[in-house]
Amino acid sequence: MTATGLAKTAVATVAVSNIVFLQPVKVAGTVCCYTDVDQIGRTSLRMKVEVWVLRHGRGVRTKVTEAEV
């Protein structure tokens, strides 16, 4: 959603690197994704993605993974 908004057109993921899995995502968890754009080029962009989960949709968020996309 972040990339599409910046490009104002359809985008495709070419690579995912430095992915780190910290916790599993279980059924009934609410997944929250956050992005931070690191670099914008003429035909590409790079961003950091963090994924957090709310167990059963409530309580304290837990970071489950992060990656460079």
PDB file of N, H, CA, C and O in Angstrom:
ATOM      1  N   MET A   1       0.822  -1.191   0.000  1.00  0.00           N
ATOM      2  CA  MET A   1       0.000   0.000   0.000  1.00  0.00           C
ATOM      3  C   MET A   1       0.866   1.255   0.000  1.00  0.00           C
ATOM      4  O   MET A   1       0.555   2.231  -0.684  1.00  0.00           O
ATOM      5  N   THR A   2       1.939   1.228   0.759  1.00  0.00           N
ATOM      6  H   THR A   2       2.192   0.436   1.315  1.00  0.00           H
ATOM      7  CA  THR A   2       2.840   2.384   0.778  1.00  0.00           C
ATOM      8  C   THR A   2       3.464   2.601  -0.591  1.00  0.00           C
ATOM      9  O   THR A   2       3.472   3.723  -1.099  1.00  0.00           O
ATOM     10  N   ALA A   3       3.991   1.532  -1.195  1.00  0.00           N
ATOM     11  H   ALA A   3       3.984   0.621  -0.782  1.00  0.00           H
ATOM     12  CA  ALA A   3       4.645   1.645  -2.501  1.00  0.00           C
ATOM     13  C   ALA A   3       3.662   2.083  -3.582  1.00  0.00           C
ATOM     14  O   ALA A   3       3.992   2.936  -4.406  1.00  0.00           O
ATOM     15  N   THR A   4       2.471   1.517  -3.589  1.00  0.00           N
ATOM     16  H   THR A   4       2.203   0.825  -2.919  1.00  0.00           H
ATOM     17  CA  THR A   4       1.457   1.889  -4.579  1.00  0.00           C
ATOM     18  C   THR A   4       1.073   3.354  -4.431  1.00  0.00           C
ATOM     19  O   THR A   4       0.889   4.055  -5.426  1.00  0.00           O
ATOM     20  N   GLY A   5       0.954   3.806  -3.214  1.00  0.00           N
ATOM     21  H   GLY A   5       1.103   3.236  -2.406  1.00  0.00           H
ATOM     22  CA  GLY A   5       0.626   5.211  -2.980  1.00  0.00           C
ATOM     23  C   GLY A   5       1.706   6.155  -3.478  1.00  0.00           C
ATOM     24  O   GLY A   5       1.399   7.205  -4.042  1.00  0.00           O
ATOM     25  N   LEU A   6       2.966   5.794  -3.275  1.00  0.00           N
ATOM     26  H   LEU A   6       3.215   4.941  -2.817  1.00  0.00           H
ATOM     27  CA  LEU A   6       4.066   6.634  -3.742  1.00  0.00           C
ATOM     28  C   LEU A   6       4.207   6.597  -5.257  1.00  0.00           C
ATOM     29  O   LEU A   6       4.469   7.626  -5.880  1.00  0.00           O
ATOM     30  N   ALA A   7       4.035   5.417  -5.857  1.00  0.00           N
ATOM     31  H   ALA A   7       3.821   4.581  -5.350  1.00  0.00           H
ATOM     32  CA  ALA A   7       4.202   5.261  -7.307  1.00  0.00           C
ATOM     33  C   ALA A   7       2.981   5.721  -8.086  1.00  0.00           C
ATOM     34  O   ALA A   7       3.087   6.062  -9.265  1.00  0.00           O
ATOM     35  N   LYS A   8       1.830   5.734  -7.440  1.00  0.00           N
ATOM     36  H   LYS A   8       1.744   5.458  -6.483  1.00  0.00           H
ATOM     37  CA  LYS A   8       0.556   6.084  -8.085  1.00  0.00           C
ATOM     38  C   LYS A   8       0.236   5.152  -9.252  1.00  0.00           C
ATOM     39  O   LYS A   8      -0.399   5.552 -10.228  1.00  0.00           O
ATOM     40  N   THR A   9       0.688   3.902  -9.133  1.00  0.00           N
ATOM     41  H   THR A   9       1.204   3.577  -8.341  1.00  0.00           H
ATOM     42  CA  THR A   9       0.422   2.866 -10.123  1.00  0.00           C
ATOM     43  C   THR A   9       0.678   1.509  -9.463  1.00  0.00           C
ATOM     44  O   THR A   9       1.114   1.442  -8.314  1.00  0.00           O
ATOM     45  N   ALA A  10       0.406   0.447 -10.189  1.00  0.00           N
ATOM     46  H   ALA A  10       0.051   0.502 -11.122  1.00  0.00           H
ATOM     47  CA  ALA A  10       0.664  -0.893  -9.659  1.00  0.00           C
ATOM     48  C   ALA A  10       2.166  -1.101  -9.481  1.00  0.00           C
ATOM     49  O   ALA A  10       2.965  -0.585 -10.263  1.00  0.00           O
ATOM     50  N   VAL A  11       2.542  -1.846  -8.469  1.00  0.00           N
ATOM     51  H   VAL A  11       1.894  -2.266  -7.834  1.00  0.00           H
ATOM     52  CA  VAL A  11       3.955  -2.136  -8.191  1.00  0.00           C
ATOM     53  C   VAL A  11       4.139  -3.633  -7.977  1.00  0.00           C
ATOM     54  O   VAL A  11       3.173  -4.361  -7.749  1.00  0.00           O
ATOM     55  N   ALA A  12       5.380  -4.081  -8.052  1.00  0.00           N
ATOM     56  H   ALA A  12       6.165  -3.489  -8.237  1.00  0.00           H
ATOM     57  CA  ALA A  12       5.706  -5.483  -7.802  1.00  0.00           C
ATOM     58  C   ALA A  12       6.900  -5.550  -6.861  1.00  0.00           C
ATOM     59  O   ALA A  12       7.800  -4.713  -6.927  1.00  0.00           O
ATOM     60  N   THR A  13       6.904  -6.543  -5.991  1.00  0.00           N
ATOM     61  H   THR A  13       6.173  -7.223  -5.938  1.00  0.00           H
ATOM     62  CA  THR A  13       8.046  -6.772  -5.114  1.00  0.00           C
ATOM     63  C   THR A  13       9.091  -7.569  -5.885  1.00  0.00           C
ATOM     64  O   THR A  13       8.803  -8.649  -6.399  1.00  0.00           O
ATOM     65  N   VAL A  14      10.298  -7.034  -5.962  1.00  0.00           N
ATOM     66  H   VAL A  14      10.533  -6.156  -5.545  1.00  0.00           H
ATOM     67  CA  VAL A  14      11.382  -7.690  -6.688  1.00  0.00           C
ATOM     68  C   VAL A  14      12.240  -8.514  -5.738  1.00  0.00           C
ATOM     69  O   VAL A  14      12.702  -9.596  -6.101  1.00  0.00           O
ATOM     70  N   ALA A  15      12.459  -8.010  -4.521  1.00  0.00           N
ATOM     71  H   ALA A  15      12.085  -7.131  -4.226  1.00  0.00           H
ATOM     72  CA  ALA A  15      13.327  -8.720  -3.584  1.00  0.00           C
ATOM     73  C   ALA A  15      12.928  -8.417  -2.150  1.00  0.00           C
ATOM     74  O   ALA A  15      12.419  -7.340  -1.838  1.00  0.00           O
ATOM     75  N   VAL A  16      13.170  -9.385  -1.297  1.00  0.00           N
ATOM     76  H   VAL A  16      13.583 -10.260  -1.550  1.00  0.00           H
ATOM     77  CA  VAL A  16      13.011  -9.232   0.145  1.00  0.00           C
ATOM     78  C   VAL A  16      14.321  -9.706   0.756  1.00  0.00           C
ATOM     79  O   VAL A  16      14.764 -10.824   0.493  1.00  0.00           O
ATOM     80  N   SER A  17      14.941  -8.859   1.570  1.00  0.00           N
ATOM     81  H   SER A  17      14.581  -7.951   1.783  1.00  0.00           H
ATOM     82  CA  SER A  17      16.221  -9.246   2.168  1.00  0.00           C
ATOM     83  C   SER A  17      16.229  -8.936   3.655  1.00  0.00           C
ATOM     84  O   SER A  17      15.400  -8.186   4.171  1.00  0.00           O
ATOM     85  N   ASN A  18      17.174  -9.528   4.301  1.00  0.00           N
ATOM     86  H   ASN A  18      17.847 -10.137   3.882  1.00  0.00           H
ATOM     87  CA  ASN A  18      17.377  -9.313   5.736  1.00  0.00           C
ATOM     88  C   ASN A  18      16.115  -9.577   6.543  1.00  0.00           C
ATOM     89  O   ASN A  18      15.824  -8.861   7.502  1.00  0.00           O
ATOM     90  N   ILE A  19      15.370 -10.598   6.157  1.00  0.00           N
ATOM     91  H   ILE A  19      15.606 -11.180   5.379  1.00  0.00           H
ATOM     92  CA  ILE A  19      14.146 -10.919   6.889  1.00  0.00           C
ATOM     93  C   ILE A  19      14.519 -11.663   8.170  1.00  0.00           C
ATOM     94  O   ILE A  19      15.333 -12.586   8.159  1.00  0.00           O
ATOM     95  N   VAL A  20      13.917 -11.246   9.252  1.00  0.00           N
ATOM     96  H   VAL A  20      13.256 -10.495   9.261  1.00  0.00           H
ATOM     97  CA  VAL A  20      14.187 -11.829  10.560  1.00  0.00           C
ATOM     98  C   VAL A  20      12.848 -12.228  11.179  1.00  0.00           C
ATOM     99  O   VAL A  20      11.979 -11.382  11.391  1.00  0.00           O
ATOM    100  N   PHE A  21      12.688 -13.512  11.464  1.00  0.00           N
ATOM    101  H   PHE A  21      13.393 -14.200  11.292  1.00  0.00           H
ATOM    102  CA  PHE A  21      11.469 -13.987  12.126  1.00  0.00           C
ATOM    103  C   PHE A  21      11.735 -14.065  13.624  1.00  0.00           C
ATOM    104  O   PHE A  21      12.655 -14.755  14.062  1.00  0.00           O
ATOM    105  N   LEU A  22      10.930 -13.358  14.403  1.00  0.00           N
ATOM    106  H   LEU A  22      10.183 -12.797  14.047  1.00  0.00           H
ATOM    107  CA  LEU A  22      11.128 -13.291  15.840  1.00  0.00           C
ATOM    108  C   LEU A  22      10.123 -14.134  16.618  1.00  0.00           C
ATOM    109  O   LEU A  22      10.461 -14.718  17.647  1.00  0.00           O
ATOM    110  N   GLN A  23       8.895 -14.196  16.129  1.00  0.00           N
ATOM    111  H   GLN A  23       8.620 -13.722  15.292  1.00  0.00           H
ATOM    112  CA  GLN A  23       7.802 -14.909  16.782  1.00  0.00           C
ATOM    113  C   GLN A  23       6.884 -15.480  15.711  1.00  0.00           C
ATOM    114  O   GLN A  23       6.837 -14.951  14.601  1.00  0.00           O
ATOM    115  N   PRO A  24       6.155 -16.545  16.018  1.00  0.00           N
ATOM    116  CA  PRO A  24       5.164 -17.038  15.053  1.00  0.00           C
ATOM    117  C   PRO A  24       3.903 -16.170  15.071  1.00  0.00           C
ATOM    118  O   PRO A  24       3.601 -15.513  16.066  1.00  0.00           O
ATOM    119  N   VAL A  25       3.182 -16.180  13.963  1.00  0.00           N
ATOM    120  H   VAL A  25       3.427 -16.714  13.154  1.00  0.00           H
ATOM    121  CA  VAL A  25       1.858 -15.553  13.903  1.00  0.00           C
ATOM    122  C   VAL A  25       0.850 -16.690  13.985  1.00  0.00           C
ATOM    123  O   VAL A  25       0.840 -17.589  13.144  1.00  0.00           O
ATOM    124  N   LYS A  26       0.016 -16.642  14.991  1.00  0.00           N
ATOM    125  H   LYS A  26       0.023 -15.912  15.675  1.00  0.00           H
ATOM    126  CA  LYS A  26      -0.948 -17.714  15.213  1.00  0.00           C
ATOM    127  C   LYS A  26      -2.329 -17.310  14.700  1.00  0.00           C
ATOM    128  O   LYS A  26      -2.604 -16.130  14.485  1.00  0.00           O
ATOM    129  N   VAL A  27      -3.178 -18.292  14.513  1.00  0.00           N
ATOM    130  H   VAL A  27      -2.955 -19.251  14.688  1.00  0.00           H
ATOM    131  CA  VAL A  27      -4.554 -18.054  14.092  1.00  0.00           C
ATOM    132  C   VAL A  27      -5.230 -17.151  15.116  1.00  0.00           C
ATOM    133  O   VAL A  27      -5.004 -17.288  16.319  1.00  0.00           O
ATOM    134  N   ALA A  28      -6.053 -16.238  14.642  1.00  0.00           N
ATOM    135  H   ALA A  28      -6.237 -16.127  13.665  1.00  0.00           H
ATOM    136  CA  ALA A  28      -6.829 -15.287  15.447  1.00  0.00           C
ATOM    137  C   ALA A  28      -6.010 -14.071  15.876  1.00  0.00           C
ATOM    138  O   ALA A  28      -6.497 -13.239  16.640  1.00  0.00           O
ATOM    139  N   GLY A  29      -4.775 -13.960  15.394  1.00  0.00           N
ATOM    140  H   GLY A  29      -4.379 -14.636  14.772  1.00  0.00           H
ATOM    141  CA  GLY A  29      -3.991 -12.766  15.671  1.00  0.00           C
ATOM    142  C   GLY A  29      -4.318 -11.687  14.658  1.00  0.00           C
ATOM    143  O   GLY A  29      -4.634 -11.986  13.507  1.00  0.00           O
ATOM    144  N   THR A  30      -4.244 -10.436  15.082  1.00  0.00           N
ATOM    145  H   THR A  30      -3.987 -10.193  16.018  1.00  0.00           H
ATOM    146  CA  THR A  30      -4.423  -9.306  14.187  1.00  0.00           C
ATOM    147  C   THR A  30      -3.049  -8.817  13.769  1.00  0.00           C
ATOM    148  O   THR A  30      -2.253  -8.397  14.609  1.00  0.00           O
ATOM    149  N   VAL A  31      -2.767  -8.869  12.468  1.00  0.00           N
ATOM    150  H   VAL A  31      -3.414  -9.211  11.785  1.00  0.00           H
ATOM    151  CA  VAL A  31      -1.452  -8.513  11.949  1.00  0.00           C
ATOM    152  C   VAL A  31      -1.441  -7.030  11.578  1.00  0.00           C
ATOM    153  O   VAL A  31      -2.343  -6.551  10.891  1.00  0.00           O
ATOM    154  N   CYS A  32      -0.418  -6.308  12.035  1.00  0.00           N
ATOM    155  H   CYS A  32       0.314  -6.698  12.594  1.00  0.00           H
ATOM    156  CA  CYS A  32      -0.242  -4.892  11.755  1.00  0.00           C
ATOM    157  C   CYS A  32       1.100  -4.704  11.061  1.00  0.00           C
ATOM    158  O   CYS A  32       2.133  -5.106  11.596  1.00  0.00           O
ATOM    159  N   CYS A  33       1.098  -4.096   9.870  1.00  0.00           N
ATOM    160  H   CYS A  33       0.258  -3.770   9.435  1.00  0.00           H
ATOM    161  CA  CYS A  33       2.326  -3.885   9.103  1.00  0.00           C
ATOM    162  C   CYS A  33       2.650  -2.397   9.063  1.00  0.00           C
ATOM    163  O   CYS A  33       1.775  -1.565   8.825  1.00  0.00           O
ATOM    164  N   TYR A  34       3.921  -2.075   9.300  1.00  0.00           N
ATOM    165  H   TYR A  34       4.632  -2.751   9.494  1.00  0.00           H
ATOM    166  CA  TYR A  34       4.381  -0.691   9.306  1.00  0.00           C
ATOM    167  C   TYR A  34       5.571  -0.574   8.366  1.00  0.00           C
ATOM    168  O   TYR A  34       6.432  -1.454   8.337  1.00  0.00           O
ATOM    169  N   THR A  35       5.624   0.512   7.596  1.00  0.00           N
ATOM    170  H   THR A  35       4.925   1.227   7.619  1.00  0.00           H
ATOM    171  CA  THR A  35       6.706   0.706   6.639  1.00  0.00           C
ATOM    172  C   THR A  35       7.416   2.014   6.889  1.00  0.00           C
ATOM    173  O   THR A  35       6.841   2.976   7.399  1.00  0.00           O
ATOM    174  N   ASP A  36       8.693   2.025   6.514  1.00  0.00           N
ATOM    175  H   ASP A  36       9.160   1.243   6.100  1.00  0.00           H
ATOM    176  CA  ASP A  36       9.506   3.239   6.562  1.00  0.00           C
ATOM    177  C   ASP A  36      10.327   3.250   5.283  1.00  0.00           C
ATOM    178  O   ASP A  36      11.170   2.376   5.083  1.00  0.00           O
ATOM    179  N   VAL A  37      10.092   4.225   4.419  1.00  0.00           N
ATOM    180  H   VAL A  37       9.407   4.935   4.582  1.00  0.00           H
ATOM    181  CA  VAL A  37      10.767   4.293   3.130  1.00  0.00           C
ATOM    182  C   VAL A  37      12.204   4.758   3.342  1.00  0.00           C
ATOM    183  O   VAL A  37      12.443   5.821   3.916  1.00  0.00           O
ATOM    184  N   ASP A  38      13.172   3.942   2.868  1.00  0.00           N
ATOM    185  H   ASP A  38      12.978   3.078   2.402  1.00  0.00           H
ATOM    186  CA  ASP A  38      14.595   4.260   2.999  1.00  0.00           C
ATOM    187  C   ASP A  38      15.123   5.020   1.790  1.00  0.00           C
ATOM    188  O   ASP A  38      15.921   5.945   1.943  1.00  0.00           O
ATOM    189  N   GLN A  39      14.687   4.640   0.587  1.00  0.00           N
ATOM    190  H   GLN A  39      14.039   3.889   0.463  1.00  0.00           H
ATOM    191  CA  GLN A  39      15.246   5.220  -0.632  1.00  0.00           C
ATOM    192  C   GLN A  39      14.205   5.208  -1.741  1.00  0.00           C
ATOM    193  O   GLN A  39      13.497   4.219  -1.928  1.00  0.00           O
ATOM    194  N   ILE A  40      14.116   6.306  -2.472  1.00  0.00           N
ATOM    195  H   ILE A  40      14.691   7.110  -2.320  1.00  0.00           H
ATOM    196  CA  ILE A  40      13.230   6.393  -3.629  1.00  0.00           C
ATOM    197  C   ILE A  40      14.088   6.709  -4.844  1.00  0.00           C
ATOM    198  O   ILE A  40      14.788   7.721  -4.879  1.00  0.00           O
ATOM    199  N   GLY A  41      14.023   5.821  -5.850  1.00  0.00           N
ATOM    200  H   GLY A  41      13.454   4.999  -5.821  1.00  0.00           H
ATOM    201  CA  GLY A  41      14.748   6.028  -7.106  1.00  0.00           C
ATOM    202  C   GLY A  41      13.783   6.358  -8.234  1.00  0.00           C
ATOM    203  O   GLY A  41      12.594   6.576  -7.999  1.00  0.00           O
ATOM    204  N   ARG A  42      14.288   6.395  -9.434  1.00  0.00           N
ATOM    205  H   ARG A  42      15.254   6.218  -9.625  1.00  0.00           H
ATOM    206  CA  ARG A  42      13.450   6.721 -10.597  1.00  0.00           C
ATOM    207  C   ARG A  42      12.448   5.604 -10.889  1.00  0.00           C
ATOM    208  O   ARG A  42      11.298   5.879 -11.231  1.00  0.00           O
ATOM    209  N   THR A  43      12.876   4.343 -10.758  1.00  0.00           N
ATOM    210  H   THR A  43      13.810   4.119 -10.480  1.00  0.00           H
ATOM    211  CA  THR A  43      11.988   3.212 -11.054  1.00  0.00           C
ATOM    212  C   THR A  43      11.902   2.210  -9.903  1.00  0.00           C
ATOM    213  O   THR A  43      11.390   1.106 -10.085  1.00  0.00           O
ATOM    214  N   SER A  44      12.388   2.575  -8.742  1.00  0.00           N
ATOM    215  H   SER A  44      12.804   3.472  -8.593  1.00  0.00           H
ATOM    216  CA  SER A  44      12.361   1.632  -7.623  1.00  0.00           C
ATOM    217  C   SER A  44      12.328   2.380  -6.300  1.00  0.00           C
ATOM    218  O   SER A  44      12.567   3.585  -6.235  1.00  0.00           O
ATOM    219  N   LEU A  45      12.028   1.642  -5.267  1.00  0.00           N
ATOM    220  H   LEU A  45      11.833   0.663  -5.320  1.00  0.00           H
ATOM    221  CA  LEU A  45      12.125   2.183  -3.911  1.00  0.00           C
ATOM    222  C   LEU A  45      12.481   1.050  -2.964  1.00  0.00           C
ATOM    223  O   LEU A  45      12.247  -0.124  -3.254  1.00  0.00           O
ATOM    224  N   ARG A  46      13.043   1.419  -1.842  1.00  0.00           N
ATOM    225  H   ARG A  46      13.233   2.372  -1.606  1.00  0.00           H
ATOM    226  CA  ARG A  46      13.407   0.432  -0.816  1.00  0.00           C
ATOM    227  C   ARG A  46      12.812   0.893   0.500  1.00  0.00           C
ATOM    228  O   ARG A  46      12.879   2.070   0.854  1.00  0.00           O
ATOM    229  N   MET A  47      12.227  -0.058   1.218  1.00  0.00           N
ATOM    230  H   MET A  47      12.173  -1.014   0.930  1.00  0.00           H
ATOM    231  CA  MET A  47      11.653   0.296   2.502  1.00  0.00           C
ATOM    232  C   MET A  47      11.854  -0.821   3.525  1.00  0.00           C
ATOM    233  O   MET A  47      12.047  -1.986   3.175  1.00  0.00           O
ATOM    234  N   LYS A  48      11.804  -0.438   4.770  1.00  0.00           N
ATOM    235  H   LYS A  48      11.648   0.508   5.054  1.00  0.00           H
ATOM    236  CA  LYS A  48      11.854  -1.379   5.873  1.00  0.00           C
ATOM    237  C   LYS A  48      10.408  -1.675   6.264  1.00  0.00           C
ATOM    238  O   LYS A  48       9.586  -0.767   6.380  1.00  0.00           O
ATOM    239  N   VAL A  49      10.115  -2.942   6.464  1.00  0.00           N
ATOM    240  H   VAL A  49      10.783  -3.680   6.370  1.00  0.00           H
ATOM    241  CA  VAL A  49       8.774  -3.363   6.875  1.00  0.00           C
ATOM    242  C   VAL A  49       8.886  -4.062   8.222  1.00  0.00           C
ATOM    243  O   VAL A  49       9.708  -4.962   8.398  1.00  0.00           O
ATOM    244  N   GLU A  50       8.065  -3.648   9.160  1.00  0.00           N
ATOM    245  H   GLU A  50       7.398  -2.917   9.017  1.00  0.00           H
ATOM    246  CA  GLU A  50       7.959  -4.326  10.458  1.00  0.00           C
ATOM    247  C   GLU A  50       6.552  -4.885  10.568  1.00  0.00           C
ATOM    248  O   GLU A  50       5.582  -4.230  10.186  1.00  0.00           O
ATOM    249  N   VAL A  51       6.446  -6.092  11.088  1.00  0.00           N
ATOM    250  H   VAL A  51       7.234  -6.624  11.398  1.00  0.00           H
ATOM    251  CA  VAL A  51       5.150  -6.736  11.271  1.00  0.00           C
ATOM    252  C   VAL A  51       4.975  -7.040  12.749  1.00  0.00           C
ATOM    253  O   VAL A  51       5.824  -7.667  13.382  1.00  0.00           O
ATOM    254  N   TRP A  52       3.863  -6.582  13.276  1.00  0.00           N
ATOM    255  H   TRP A  52       3.173  -6.072  12.762  1.00  0.00           H
ATOM    256  CA  TRP A  52       3.520  -6.772  14.686  1.00  0.00           C
ATOM    257  C   TRP A  52       2.189  -7.511  14.741  1.00  0.00           C
ATOM    258  O   TRP A  52       1.423  -7.477  13.777  1.00  0.00           O
ATOM    259  N   VAL A  53       1.908  -8.170  15.844  1.00  0.00           N
ATOM    260  H   VAL A  53       2.530  -8.198  16.627  1.00  0.00           H
ATOM    261  CA  VAL A  53       0.646  -8.894  15.978  1.00  0.00           C
ATOM    262  C   VAL A  53       0.013  -8.593  17.337  1.00  0.00           C
ATOM    263  O   VAL A  53       0.694  -8.468  18.355  1.00  0.00           O
ATOM    264  N   LEU A  54      -1.298  -8.485  17.312  1.00  0.00           N
ATOM    265  H   LEU A  54      -1.851  -8.587  16.485  1.00  0.00           H
ATOM    266  CA  LEU A  54      -2.099  -8.418  18.541  1.00  0.00           C
ATOM    267  C   LEU A  54      -2.697  -9.804  18.733  1.00  0.00           C
ATOM    268  O   LEU A  54      -3.468 -10.265  17.891  1.00  0.00           O
ATOM    269  N   ARG A  55      -2.362 -10.460  19.805  1.00  0.00           N
ATOM    270  H   ARG A  55      -1.736 -10.086  20.489  1.00  0.00           H
ATOM    271  CA  ARG A  55      -2.893 -11.796  20.064  1.00  0.00           C
ATOM    272  C   ARG A  55      -4.393 -11.693  20.336  1.00  0.00           C
ATOM    273  O   ARG A  55      -4.812 -10.955  21.228  1.00  0.00           O
ATOM    274  N   HIS A  56      -5.183 -12.409  19.591  1.00  0.00           N
ATOM    275  H   HIS A  56      -4.843 -13.008  18.867  1.00  0.00           H
ATOM    276  CA  HIS A  56      -6.653 -12.392  19.688  1.00  0.00           C
ATOM    277  C   HIS A  56      -7.220 -10.988  19.523  1.00  0.00           C
ATOM    278  O   HIS A  56      -8.295 -10.685  20.041  1.00  0.00           O
ATOM    279  N   GLY A  57      -6.495 -10.125  18.795  1.00  0.00           N
ATOM    280  H   GLY A  57      -5.622 -10.372  18.374  1.00  0.00           H
ATOM    281  CA  GLY A  57      -6.995  -8.796  18.473  1.00  0.00           C
ATOM    282  C   GLY A  57      -6.941  -7.783  19.588  1.00  0.00           C
ATOM    283  O   GLY A  57      -7.534  -6.711  19.474  1.00  0.00           O
ATOM    284  N   ARG A  58      -6.243  -8.094  20.665  1.00  0.00           N
ATOM    285  H   ARG A  58      -5.761  -8.966  20.758  1.00  0.00           H
ATOM    286  CA  ARG A  58      -6.181  -7.142  21.781  1.00  0.00           C
ATOM    287  C   ARG A  58      -4.902  -7.369  22.588  1.00  0.00           C
ATOM    288  O   ARG A  58      -4.155  -8.316  22.344  1.00  0.00           O
ATOM    289  N   GLY A  59      -4.672  -6.495  23.534  1.00  0.00           N
ATOM    290  H   GLY A  59      -5.279  -5.726  23.733  1.00  0.00           H
ATOM    291  CA  GLY A  59      -3.500  -6.631  24.389  1.00  0.00           C
ATOM    292  C   GLY A  59      -2.298  -5.902  23.833  1.00  0.00           C
ATOM    293  O   GLY A  59      -2.430  -4.954  23.059  1.00  0.00           O
ATOM    294  N   VAL A  60      -1.143  -6.349  24.230  1.00  0.00           N
ATOM    295  H   VAL A  60      -1.036  -7.119  24.859  1.00  0.00           H
ATOM    296  CA  VAL A  60       0.113  -5.731  23.842  1.00  0.00           C
ATOM    297  C   VAL A  60       0.552  -6.252  22.480  1.00  0.00           C
ATOM    298  O   VAL A  60       0.483  -7.453  22.221  1.00  0.00           O
ATOM    299  N   ARG A  61       1.007  -5.342  21.600  1.00  0.00           N
ATOM    300  H   ARG A  61       1.063  -4.366  21.811  1.00  0.00           H
ATOM    301  CA  ARG A  61       1.549  -5.759  20.305  1.00  0.00           C
ATOM    302  C   ARG A  61       2.870  -6.477  20.507  1.00  0.00           C
ATOM    303  O   ARG A  61       3.655  -6.121  21.386  1.00  0.00           O
ATOM    304  N   THR A  62       3.110  -7.502  19.676  1.00  0.00           N
ATOM    305  H   THR A  62       2.471  -7.790  18.962  1.00  0.00           H
ATOM    306  CA  THR A  62       4.364  -8.238  19.690  1.00  0.00           C
ATOM    307  C   THR A  62       4.973  -8.175  18.307  1.00  0.00           C
ATOM    308  O   THR A  62       4.299  -8.478  17.323  1.00  0.00           O
ATOM    309  N   LYS A  63       6.239  -7.787  18.210  1.00  0.00           N
ATOM    310  H   LYS A  63       6.787  -7.541  19.010  1.00  0.00           H
ATOM    311  CA  LYS A  63       6.919  -7.744  16.913  1.00  0.00           C
ATOM    312  C   LYS A  63       7.221  -9.155  16.484  1.00  0.00           C
ATOM    313  O   LYS A  63       7.823  -9.918  17.240  1.00  0.00           O
ATOM    314  N   VAL A  64       6.803  -9.527  15.252  1.00  0.00           N
ATOM    315  H   VAL A  64       6.313  -8.907  14.639  1.00  0.00           H
ATOM    316  CA  VAL A  64       6.990 -10.897  14.782  1.00  0.00           C
ATOM    317  C   VAL A  64       8.013 -11.031  13.665  1.00  0.00           C
ATOM    318  O   VAL A  64       8.623 -12.090  13.517  1.00  0.00           O
ATOM    319  N   THR A  65       8.215  -9.976  12.872  1.00  0.00           N
ATOM    320  H   THR A  65       7.720  -9.115  12.992  1.00  0.00           H
ATOM    321  CA  THR A  65       9.233 -10.049  11.819  1.00  0.00           C
ATOM    322  C   THR A  65       9.551  -8.642  11.306  1.00  0.00           C
ATOM    323  O   THR A  65       8.806  -7.690  11.537  1.00  0.00           O
ATOM    324  N   GLU A  66      10.667  -8.546  10.615  1.00  0.00           N
ATOM    325  H   GLU A  66      11.273  -9.319  10.428  1.00  0.00           H
ATOM    326  CA  GLU A  66      11.023  -7.324   9.911  1.00  0.00           C
ATOM    327  C   GLU A  66      11.841  -7.720   8.686  1.00  0.00           C
ATOM    328  O   GLU A  66      12.443  -8.793   8.646  1.00  0.00           O
ATOM    329  N   ALA A  67      11.854  -6.838   7.690  1.00  0.00           N
ATOM    330  H   ALA A  67      11.366  -5.967   7.722  1.00  0.00           H
ATOM    331  CA  ALA A  67      12.582  -7.123   6.452  1.00  0.00           C
ATOM    332  C   ALA A  67      12.816  -5.838   5.679  1.00  0.00           C
ATOM    333  O   ALA A  67      12.186  -4.814   5.943  1.00  0.00           O
ATOM    334  N   GLU A  68      13.736  -5.907   4.716  1.00  0.00           N
ATOM    335  H   GLU A  68      14.247  -6.739   4.501  1.00  0.00           H
ATOM    336  CA  GLU A  68      13.929  -4.853   3.733  1.00  0.00           C
ATOM    337  C   GLU A  68      13.267  -5.328   2.447  1.00  0.00           C
ATOM    338  O   GLU A  68      13.512  -6.442   1.984  1.00  0.00           O
ATOM    339  N   VAL A  69      12.429  -4.476   1.879  1.00  0.00           N
ATOM    340  H   VAL A  69      12.230  -3.571   2.255  1.00  0.00           H
ATOM    341  CA  VAL A  69      11.680  -4.826   0.667  1.00  0.00           C
ATOM    342  C   VAL A  69      11.994  -3.810  -0.400  1.00  0.00           C
ATOM    343  O   VAL A  69      11.475  -3.902  -1.512  1.00  0.00           O
TER     344      VAL A  69
END
